[in-house]
């Protein structure tokens, strides 16, 4: 027991409507509540939570169920499993123990999550009511029963429209307001000093908001490639719909990340993204970031004012998305659209001025960029912005040729002629991922960092491969299998040539370096 901290217990069940809104994941539900209560400076003294395989309003005594509690580290654990009839018996025993703690003044407050004040939580609720303890809770039937028992409810709401996180925030906010504790919702894993949550401003990340949307960009590129096959031009409207929808995807990712409010943040991002479509991917990004920030503050304020969590969710998700989207729609869309077009035109102008030189420079810098952290923060966003404008990218092709294929060539050389027996297995794993999945170029790092000649080989091969990309006018995307990439390219044969030359050159130079190193080792061994 921590001196001076308010001690709270969590009572509840997976409920009826709750089960479809997070109640079917008891571990996540309880973890979120514990995190928010601790962020408000409270101590979680225990939990008694009954989860069932069906909604409680349809469950029977034979329904599979489990009783959850918290271990010494406040992590959720299952203490009993079986049919609901048996679990309810175990829950009543736990209820009696918690009621005793309440009567002995060891508990200061309750959190009710679709609890059962008439049965499995009856004794604890009655004891808390007798002691005048405050309680925060959700679940219409649960709250009605608690009110009838005379419990002092300081924050109540239904379950509709809520999430595990927003419900947990509402519990912590209600109890913190009652006890006059300072509270800011905890959104990240790392806590700031004083147990306070991380500000949404600190969660803003261009890379973190755009890169997770890569699957949508790849889907768009694949549809574009297939639509160019004779007889498949009917897919062109599908490509147009996908490219128009990219800002929405980016806005959803950005708002969800910045707000830290999961589904509500995603909804706000979707609303903002729909209104930001004319602003392109940059408009979607800005709309999502603004929506995420507004969701956080609107949720915090409305709950601090004592609004029901359902209403707080609707206001936060709806108004945050609407306000942010309208700002983009009426004010910023022309600028963000121009900026996206400028990125595309700037790259095209550079390539048009000297395709060979532009490709060679791009290939030369791409390995240092990924080694020093510039790739993911600068080059990859450029790839995605370029793809959002036309469905393919010059830098995407350089990525595939200069990184993936060069890594493939280096690892293949270490399969054919490794410097030690252990290197062959390491190289084989990396080569297979490079070829079949178009990622994990870091597989070449052990060989590049062990010998500067291999590092130089990688730079040389990437430079030559990049030059060929520019010379052949190839544009494509990365993060695809090596044998698929040419089909999404603007010049399939040009990209194949670039890929084969880059991989072949990296393979040959690395193989020669390995053979030379092995020859040097032979006299020493003799």
Phi, psi and omega in degrees: 000129180266125184297137175084350181266141175289131183259127186236143172244149181255126178238140176168194181206172178287350170065191179264280177295328180302326185299331179269002181231039175113346180290343178278002176234073186304320182299313179294319180300310182292320179300318181295318179296315179301316182299316182288321178296319179292326176296333178272006177083020179259161176250128178273112186275344180165177180208150173220105188227125180258120177250140180235156182284351178227161174304142184300331180284355176238356184284154175237177179297342181264359178292137178295138184209174178210151175253126182251147174218195178238142177274189184296336179267009180068027175266142181295137177220149175274126179256345178201144177225149179159204177278159187301322180302318180288320181294323178297324177297316178295323180294323179294325176295317177296323178299317180297321180292318179294322178299321177298318179296322177297314181298329180272011177063032176269350182239139181253342182193167182234151167241125181251121180242094185046049183285177181234080183296347181265354183215270189288347176240013188299310186294319180293317179297317180296318179295319179294320178297320180294327180273352181073027182287146176282154178215146173238141183196168176225160182108109186307308182295318180299312183294321179299317179295320179293320177296319179296331179279355178088017181289143180278092183271118184258347177204118184225156177192165169281186183256336186304132176081002183260169176230169178305319182289312183293327175295316180298320177297321181294321178298309183296320180295316181296314180290322178297319178296319181296318182268002179059047177259146176283132183214132170229127184310137178270118185251332183251178179278329179272129183260144175282173182297146180080008177077013183272152183286170182278136179294144178297334179296328180283348181265359179290126180209117178298312180298315182292342181266333184261319186297320179298346180274004182309317180306325179292321178294320179295318178301317179298316181295321179295318179296320178299316181297314181294325182295342179273352177289134179308130180090352181252016182293352175294345179277354181302316176298328177294319177297317179300320179293320180294315182293329176287332183273351181304317178302328179292316179300313181296320180297319179297313180299315182295314183294319180296319181292311186289319183290325185071015185253021174053239188299322181294320175297320179296320179296315178299319179297321179296316179298313179297319181296320178300318180283342183263005185305319182291347179269003179072189184295327178290323175296319177297320179298311180296318178299318179294318179298315179295319179298318180298318179295316181294322178301314182301310184287323177295319179297314181298316183290313183296322177289324177295331177281355178089017179288149175299147184297328177299314179293319179300320178297314182296315180294313183295309182293318183286307185290323179298314179294319182294311182298314181295317180296321180292326176298316177294313186301313187264336187244310192260344184305316179300321181289313182293325177294318178297320182296317177297318178294324180293321177299312180299313182294325180295317179294317179296323179293319180296317179291321180293327180296313177205091183304318182295312182293316180299316179294318181296316180295316179299317179294322182294321186272348190291326176289312174303326180297316181285329179291325185256016173080009181275332184302306186288336182266340182236301188293312181298316173301323177297319177303314185288323176296316179298317179294325180293340180272328186216358175094353178209171189211141174295312180294332176296320178291320178296322177301310181297317183282309188282333180256299188295311184287326177292318175299319178299315180298318180295315182291324177297321179297325180279350169278316182291315184218075180285157178278339175214159184298327182290338183287335182296313181295320179298316181291323182297319179297314180295318181298318181295321179291318176304310187287314187272342183233350176067030180213186181061051176291342178296351177301336181276348184305312182304325182279325180290318183283340180279340184211120181296335177295321178291322176299315177297324178297320180296316180296318181295314181295320180293324179294314179296315179298319178296320178299320178292325176300313179295317183296323182270356180067033182276135172228141184202215175210158175266187177063032173233156174305146183302326182278354178261327186310317180300332183285344177255009182272157175284342179216091187301312182291325177295319179290321178299316178301313181298318181294314182294317181295316181297312180294318181295318180293316178299319179297311184295312182295320179292319179299317179295321178296318179294318180297318179296319180294322179292324178294325179291329181286334186297313178298322180296320180292324179291000000 
